[in-house]
Amino acid sequence: MPAEPENARRARYDAEESHSLRERVAEARWRRRLAAHRPLDTAYRVGVGAVGGLVVAFGIVTIPLPGPGWLTVIAGLFLLATEFAWAERLLQYTRQRVEGWTQWLGRQSVVVRLGVTLLTAAFVYGVLVLTLRVLGAPHWVPGWVPLWR
């Protein structure tokens, strides 16, 4: 697919109501000055990629643990989406899936929502107990947590 001429891209961009995150960041004055110096721009993009990748990796590792695992993954994707189109597309896909799940769950009866809540709580509790079992329970863990001491 041939590259879109700059004036056509600008006209399309100006006609649209919303702009991508990457385009909004690229228009910032500090980002334009950084982009004018290729070595700095490359170093900045590598830094954003490395930090964003680490945040996503940390989030993926912490998904089964209690806490904000998915939120961390989304935050890392948000960071990556400021510089990379593929991350912006993945973030959009993730947003659509989360909205779809939320809408589906909202249409369900109270019994189904309660069942999903209980299954989620049981899963988190099971992962927590298993993690403490594998890693060893610290002395401050309360006695009601079954850890096969």
Backbone as CSV, one residue per row, in Angstrom:
resi,resn,N_x,N_y,N_z,CA_x,CA_y,CA_z,C_x,C_y,C_z
1,MET,0.841,-1.170,0.000,0.000,0.000,0.000,0.890,1.239,0.000
2,PRO,0.713,2.134,-0.977,1.577,3.316,-1.051,1.300,4.278,0.101
3,ALA,2.334,5.024,0.439,2.209,5.979,1.533,1.257,7.099,1.144
4,GLU,0.481,7.532,2.086,-0.477,8.615,1.856,0.283,9.937,1.826
5,PRO,0.021,10.786,0.847,0.717,12.081,0.812,0.419,12.886,2.085
6,GLU,1.376,13.699,2.473,1.267,14.456,3.719,0.029,15.351,3.738
7,ASN,-0.252,16.046,2.638,-1.405,16.955,2.638,-2.726,16.172,2.723
8,ALA,-2.811,14.983,2.131,-4.016,14.159,2.221,-4.182,13.621,3.641
9,ARG,-3.073,13.206,4.241,-3.123,12.712,5.616,-3.560,13.823,6.558
10,ARG,-3.011,15.010,6.374,-3.350,16.149,7.232,-4.827,16.518,7.072
11,ALA,-5.346,16.498,5.836,-6.758,16.822,5.600,-7.664,15.786,6.273
12,ARG,-7.300,14.500,6.154,-8.079,13.450,6.805,-8.023,13.607,8.321
13,TYR,-6.835,13.902,8.819,-6.646,14.076,10.258,-7.468,15.252,10.778
14,ASP,-7.457,16.375,10.054,-8.198,17.554,10.480,-9.707,17.337,10.415
15,ALA,-10.171,16.493,9.488,-11.601,16.256,9.324,-12.153,15.331,10.407
16,GLU,-11.312,14.499,10.994,-11.769,13.552,12.006,-11.991,14.249,13.346
17,GLU,-12.961,13.743,14.090,-13.271,14.298,15.398,-12.226,13.900,16.434
18,SER,-11.820,12.647,16.408,-10.868,12.169,17.403,-9.572,11.761,16.719
19,HIS,-8.508,11.917,17.427,-7.188,11.577,16.911,-6.587,10.492,17.788
20,SER,-5.711,9.704,17.202,-5.111,8.619,17.967,-4.185,9.188,19.041
21,LEU,-3.958,8.381,20.035,-3.072,8.778,21.125,-1.677,9.089,20.587
22,ARG,-1.213,8.243,19.693,0.113,8.421,19.117,0.218,9.750,18.375
23,GLU,-0.827,10.099,17.630,-0.817,11.368,16.887,-0.875,12.561,17.829
24,ARG,-1.643,12.441,18.897,-1.716,13.550,19.851,-0.373,13.767,20.545
25,VAL,0.307,12.680,20.903,1.626,12.816,21.530,2.620,13.389,20.530
26,ALA,2.550,12.923,19.280,3.487,13.392,18.256,3.333,14.886,17.979
27,GLU,2.154,15.432,18.200,1.927,16.853,17.953,2.406,17.746,19.088
28,ALA,2.706,17.157,20.215,3.170,17.959,21.345,4.492,18.626,20.986
29,ARG,4.697,19.825,21.472,5.901,20.597,21.118,7.179,19.872,21.539
30,TRP,7.183,19.340,22.762,8.383,18.649,23.246,8.691,17.430,22.387
31,ARG,7.627,16.744,21.908,7.840,15.531,21.108,8.334,15.877,19.715
32,ARG,7.858,16.992,19.152,8.352,17.418,17.833,9.823,17.804,17.907
33,ARG,10.204,18.485,18.988,11.627,18.851,19.137,12.494,17.609,19.297
34,LEU,11.995,16.640,20.036,12.734,15.393,20.217,12.845,14.640,18.889
35,ALA,11.782,14.619,18.115,11.775,13.916,16.828,12.705,14.564,15.815
36,ALA,13.009,15.829,15.997,13.898,16.519,15.065,15.341,16.014,15.174
37,HIS,15.693,15.414,16.280,17.028,14.863,16.491,16.925,13.341,16.481
38,ARG,17.295,12.749,15.358,17.084,11.316,15.156,17.680,10.431,16.258
39,PRO,18.924,10.656,16.698,19.453,9.792,17.767,18.639,9.888,19.066
40,LEU,18.216,11.088,19.420,17.391,11.248,20.625,16.025,10.602,20.448
41,ASP,15.464,10.751,19.248,14.161,10.153,18.973,14.237,8.637,19.072
42,THR,15.281,8.064,18.501,15.454,6.610,18.562,15.639,6.150,20.007
43,ALA,16.461,6.855,20.753,16.684,6.493,22.159,15.386,6.610,22.955
44,TYR,14.605,7.640,22.671,13.332,7.814,23.370,12.381,6.666,23.054
45,ARG,12.279,6.303,21.781,11.383,5.208,21.392,11.837,3.880,21.999
46,VAL,13.139,3.636,22.031,13.656,2.418,22.663,13.336,2.428,24.159
47,GLY,13.495,3.587,24.790,13.177,3.699,26.215,11.705,3.462,26.496
48,VAL,10.838,4.056,25.682,9.393,3.836,25.850,9.068,2.367,25.634
49,GLY,9.683,1.753,24.625,9.444,0.334,24.361,9.907,-0.545,25.509
50,ALA,11.064,-0.230,26.062,11.599,-1.041,27.163,10.752,-0.883,28.431
51,VAL,10.447,0.341,28.800,9.659,0.576,30.009,8.246,0.020,29.835
52,GLY,7.628,0.292,28.695,6.287,-0.237,28.437,6.269,-1.751,28.424
53,GLY,7.285,-2.352,27.821,7.377,-3.810,27.793,7.539,-4.403,29.180
54,LEU,8.342,-3.753,30.023,8.506,-4.226,31.399,7.203,-4.110,32.192
55,VAL,6.487,-3.018,31.993,5.212,-2.844,32.701,4.213,-3.914,32.259
56,VAL,4.141,-4.176,30.948,3.244,-5.214,30.441,3.658,-6.583,30.985
57,ALA,4.953,-6.881,30.956,5.431,-8.172,31.454,5.110,-8.337,32.938
58,PHE,5.332,-7.295,33.729,4.996,-7.349,35.154,3.502,-7.577,35.340
59,GLY,2.702,-6.897,34.544,1.254,-7.069,34.628,0.821,-8.479,34.288
60,ILE,1.425,-9.061,33.265,1.075,-10.429,32.865,1.428,-11.409,33.974
61,VAL,2.580,-11.214,34.598,2.990,-12.097,35.692,2.032,-11.974,36.874
62,THR,1.518,-10.778,37.118,0.668,-10.569,38.296,-0.817,-10.746,38.020
63,ILE,-1.212,-11.116,36.814,-2.644,-11.305,36.521,-3.296,-12.312,37.469
64,PRO,-2.711,-13.478,37.698,-3.418,-14.419,38.578,-3.351,-14.063,40.060
65,LEU,-2.537,-13.122,40.436,-2.410,-12.747,41.841,-3.429,-11.673,42.200
66,PRO,-3.773,-11.571,43.462,-4.675,-10.482,43.865,-4.007,-9.143,43.587
67,GLY,-4.748,-8.249,43.030,-4.209,-6.934,42.718,-4.502,-6.539,41.291
68,PRO,-3.915,-5.460,40.879,-4.262,-4.875,39.581,-3.458,-5.432,38.406
69,GLY,-3.466,-6.735,38.188,-2.691,-7.322,37.091,-3.127,-6.822,35.726
70,TRP,-4.428,-6.915,35.429,-4.916,-6.456,34.125,-4.760,-4.952,33.978
71,LEU,-4.970,-4.226,35.060,-4.808,-2.782,35.011,-3.358,-2.418,34.675
72,THR,-2.410,-3.169,35.200,-0.995,-2.941,34.905,-0.693,-3.239,33.446
73,VAL,-1.268,-4.314,32.912,-1.079,-4.639,31.492,-1.621,-3.507,30.626
74,ILE,-2.804,-3.026,30.946,-3.413,-1.949,30.161,-2.596,-0.663,30.280
75,ALA,-2.069,-0.386,31.459,-1.220,0.797,31.629,0.044,0.684,30.775
76,GLY,0.632,-0.503,30.719,1.808,-0.706,29.867,1.473,-0.550,28.397
77,LEU,0.328,-1.076,27.980,-0.107,-0.896,26.588,-0.364,0.573,26.281
78,PHE,-0.944,1.277,27.238,-1.173,2.714,27.064,0.152,3.444,26.848
79,LEU,1.147,3.094,27.637,2.473,3.697,27.490,3.066,3.372,26.121
80,LEU,2.981,2.106,25.714,3.505,1.709,24.403,2.736,2.368,23.258
81,ALA,1.432,2.583,23.450,0.594,3.160,22.400,0.926,4.614,22.119
82,THR,1.677,5.263,23.003,2.074,6.638,22.722,3.110,6.710,21.599
83,GLU,3.743,5.577,21.285,4.777,5.560,20.260,4.590,4.511,19.171
84,PHE,3.829,3.462,19.428,3.757,2.338,18.490,2.320,2.069,18.067
85,ALA,2.113,2.004,16.741,0.761,1.793,16.200,0.218,0.418,16.586
86,TRP,1.058,-0.619,16.615,0.585,-1.961,16.960,0.038,-1.990,18.385
87,ALA,0.672,-1.250,19.297,0.204,-1.215,20.681,-1.116,-0.454,20.773
88,GLU,-1.259,0.553,19.947,-2.513,1.304,19.930,-3.665,0.430,19.434
89,ARG,-3.405,-0.377,18.419,-4.430,-1.299,17.925,-4.766,-2.352,18.981
90,LEU,-3.757,-2.877,19.656,-3.990,-3.871,20.710,-4.744,-3.264,21.882
91,LEU,-4.442,-2.042,22.226,-5.146,-1.353,23.297,-6.615,-1.140,22.916
92,GLN,-6.866,-0.781,21.676,-8.239,-0.603,21.200,-8.996,-1.927,21.238
93,TYR,-8.346,-2.998,20.804,-8.959,-4.328,20.839,-9.301,-4.720,22.278
94,THR,-8.369,-4.489,23.191,-8.580,-4.804,24.600,-9.747,-3.995,25.160
95,ARG,-9.798,-2.741,24.810,-10.886,-1.879,25.280,-12.240,-2.394,24.793
96,GLN,-12.317,-2.805,23.538,-13.567,-3.343,23.003,-13.977,-4.623,23.724
97,ARG,-13.014,-5.499,24.014,-13.335,-6.750,24.709,-13.801,-6.483,26.134
98,VAL,-13.154,-5.565,26.832,-13.559,-5.236,28.205,-14.960,-4.621,28.201
99,GLU,-15.226,-3.720,27.253,-16.563,-3.124,27.154,-17.610,-4.190,26.840
100,GLY,-17.284,-5.111,25.943,-18.206,-6.194,25.611,-18.506,-7.075,26.813
101,TRP,-17.475,-7.429,27.560,-17.651,-8.254,28.756,-18.496,-7.518,29.789
102,THR,-18.214,-6.240,29.991,-18.963,-5.453,30.966,-20.433,-5.355,30.571
103,GLN,-20.693,-5.103,29.305,-22.080,-5.016,28.842,-22.782,-6.367,28.981
104,TRP,-22.098,-7.449,28.620,-22.693,-8.776,28.735,-23.037,-9.073,30.191
105,LEU,-22.094,-8.820,31.080,-22.319,-9.093,32.495,-23.442,-8.226,33.050
106,GLY,-23.539,-6.991,32.577,-24.605,-6.099,33.029,-25.988,-6.569,32.602
107,ARG,-26.084,-7.305,31.506,-27.371,-7.819,31.028,-27.799,-9.099,31.734
108,GLN,-26.889,-9.698,32.487,-27.188,-10.973,33.135,-27.976,-10.756,34.423
109,SER,-28.571,-11.847,34.887,-29.341,-11.781,36.132,-28.383,-11.639,37.320
110,VAL,-28.973,-11.307,38.453,-28.185,-11.144,39.679,-27.494,-12.457,40.042
111,VAL,-28.160,-13.571,39.790,-27.594,-14.884,40.114,-26.310,-15.120,39.309
112,VAL,-26.328,-14.809,38.016,-25.140,-15.005,37.174,-24.022,-14.068,37.633
113,ARG,-24.356,-12.813,37.903,-23.334,-11.869,38.367,-22.733,-12.306,39.703
114,LEU,-23.555,-12.788,40.584,-23.072,-13.287,41.874,-22.191,-14.518,41.667
115,GLY,-22.597,-15.399,40.746,-21.790,-16.584,40.435,-20.423,-16.208,39.884
116,VAL,-20.387,-15.236,38.973,-19.102,-14.778,38.418,-18.242,-14.184,39.528
117,THR,-18.855,-13.406,40.408,-18.113,-12.807,41.523,-17.528,-13.879,42.433
118,LEU,-18.335,-14.876,42.776,-17.857,-15.941,43.663,-16.768,-16.782,43.000
119,LEU,-16.944,-17.100,41.722,-15.901,-17.860,41.009,-14.594,-17.066,40.932
120,THR,-14.709,-15.778,40.683,-13.505,-14.939,40.630,-12.815,-14.897,41.990
121,ALA,-13.602,-14.722,43.046,-13.024,-14.686,44.402,-12.383,-16.024,44.760
122,ALA,-13.031,-17.128,44.397,-12.466,-18.452,44.683,-11.171,-18.664,43.914
123,PHE,-11.133,-18.225,42.670,-9.916,-18.360,41.869,-8.772,-17.554,42.480
124,VAL,-9.047,-16.310,42.831,-8.006,-15.456,43.427,-7.516,-16.049,44.740
125,TYR,-8.447,-16.542,45.571,-8.067,-17.148,46.832,-7.196,-18.392,46.592
126,GLY,-7.596,-19.219,45.639,-6.821,-20.418,45.320,-5.412,-20.088,44.841
127,VAL,-5.305,-19.094,43.977,-3.976,-18.693,43.489,-3.136,-18.141,44.633
128,LEU,-3.749,-17.358,45.497,-3.020,-16.812,46.642,-2.507,-17.927,47.551
129,VAL,-3.350,-18.886,47.885,-2.951,-19.992,48.757,-1.852,-20.812,48.088
130,LEU,-2.022,-21.096,46.801,-1.013,-21.864,46.073,0.318,-21.117,46.011
131,THR,0.250,-19.822,45.759,1.474,-19.016,45.709,2.180,-19.016,47.056
132,LEU,1.420,-18.833,48.123,2.034,-18.858,49.454,2.580,-20.243,49.790
133,ARG,1.932,-21.277,49.282,2.415,-22.642,49.520,3.739,-22.885,48.800
134,VAL,3.791,-22.459,47.552,5.007,-22.691,46.753,6.161,-21.833,47.250
135,LEU,5.887,-20.570,47.526,6.946,-19.650,47.938,7.252,-19.731,49.426
136,GLY,6.370,-20.351,50.171,6.542,-20.400,51.620,5.777,-19.264,52.260
137,ALA,5.125,-19.582,53.338,4.305,-18.580,54.019,5.161,-17.786,54.987
138,PRO,5.084,-16.465,54.925,5.785,-15.660,55.917,5.124,-15.814,57.288
139,HIS,5.836,-15.454,58.331,5.341,-15.641,59.693,4.096,-14.806,59.998
140,TRP,3.846,-13.736,59.237,2.734,-12.845,59.521,1.410,-13.289,58.892
141,VAL,1.401,-14.384,58.142,0.159,-14.859,57.530,-0.753,-15.390,58.630
142,PRO,-2.019,-14.978,58.647,-2.913,-15.431,59.716,-3.141,-16.935,59.673
143,GLY,-3.508,-17.484,60.810,-3.659,-18.929,60.940,-4.805,-19.508,60.160
144,TRP,-5.818,-18.730,59.767,-6.961,-19.251,59.044,-6.652,-19.582,57.588
145,VAL,-5.481,-19.159,57.085,-5.105,-19.462,55.705,-4.523,-20.879,55.682
146,PRO,-5.175,-21.816,54.992,-4.672,-23.198,54.971,-3.439,-23.329,54.081
147,LEU,-2.296,-23.480,54.705,-1.053,-23.514,53.928,-0.257,-24.789,54.160
148,TRP,-0.835,-25.786,54.741,-0.148,-27.039,54.975,1.145,-26.844,55.736
149,ARG,1.075,-26.136,56.843,2.292,-25.818,57.625,2.904,-27.054,58.207
